[in-house]
C-alpha cells in the first residue's frame, strides 16, 4: 500500500501507538472497593 508523502517518523510513532492501544485495549480506570480513603490515611492523602 502506498504511504502518504508526508509520512514522517512522528506519524509512524503515532500510528504504532494507536495500534498498540487498540490491540492491548489499555485500561485507564481501575476497579475500586467503594470505601474510600480510611481516616488513618486522610492526612497523607492530602
Residue pairs with C-beta under 8 A, 6 or more apart in sequence:
4 11
37 45
